[in-house]
């Protein structure tokens, strides 16, 4: 599936997977939304279209 055209549900799932992957490599408290977005090859704005805040990403 082309990541550019994922459904909102799939994009949220991919975001959570990315956070878990980043947390395996670095201290979770140091993970920024910029780092998440960079790993996913999207903008921070794209993340916030699917999650209202960084806390919401962590809760997911």
C-alpha positions in Angstrom: 0.0 0.0 0.0 1.3 3.5 -0.9 1.9 5.3 2.5 0.9 8.6 0.9 -2.7 7.4 0.6 -3.3 5.6 3.9 -6.7 5.9 5.6 -6.8 7.9 8.9 -6.9 4.6 10.8 -3.9 3.2 9.1 -2.0 6.5 9.5 -2.7 6.4 13.2 -1.5 2.8 13.4 1.7 3.7 11.6 2.3 6.6 13.9 2.0 4.3 17.0 4.3 1.8 15.4 6.8 4.5 14.6 6.7 5.8 18.2 7.3 2.2 19.5 10.2 1.8 17.1 11.8 5.1 18.2 11.3 4.2 21.9 13.3 1.0 21.3 16.2 3.1 20.2 16.1 6.1 22.5 14.7 7.4 25.8 10.9 7.8 25.2 10.9 11.2 27.0 13.2 12.6 24.4 11.0 11.6 21.4 9.6 14.7 19.7 6.8 15.1 17.3 9.4 16.3 14.8 11.3 13.1 15.1 8.2 11.0 14.7 7.2 13.0 11.6 10.7 12.7 10.1 10.8 9.0 10.6 7.4 8.7 8.9 8.4 11.2 6.1 5.5 13.4 6.8 5.1 16.9 8.3 4.3 17.6 12.0 1.1 19.1 10.7 0.2 15.7 9.2 0.6 14.1 12.6 -1.7 16.6 14.2 -4.4 16.0 11.6 -4.7 12.5 13.1 -3.9 13.3 16.8 -4.8 16.5 18.6 -1.7 16.5 20.7 1.6 14.6 21.5 -0.1 13.2 24.6 -2.8 11.7 22.3 -0.1 10.0 20.3 1.3 8.5 23.5 -2.1 7.4 24.8 -2.7 5.6 21.5 
